[in-house]
Amino acid sequence: MCDFGLARFLPKGYSMPLTPKVITRWYRAPEILLEDNSYSYQADIWATGCVLIEILTEGKNVFTGKNESETLAQICQFFQT
């Protein structure tokens, strides 16, 4: 469930741009899908929530878009209900 292969320590006030191509697209937070390069731990919370939903729905992935825009559309649709 955990992959720390890309983990790194970021000092407080870290300001270098981060890559938006982290984590599987289905678990990316909306800000990462929009290619924001200043995300933080909140993106990890989003991914954890996606995994929790997957566990509670017996393995059904919620946001299974084929690209970033389709995944964003699924997220918007999910939260409109």
Secondary structure, DSSP 8 states (H G I E B T S, - for coil): ----TT-----TT--S---S--S-GGG--HHHHTT-S---THHHHHHHHHHHHHHHTTT--S---SSHHHHHHHHHHHHH-
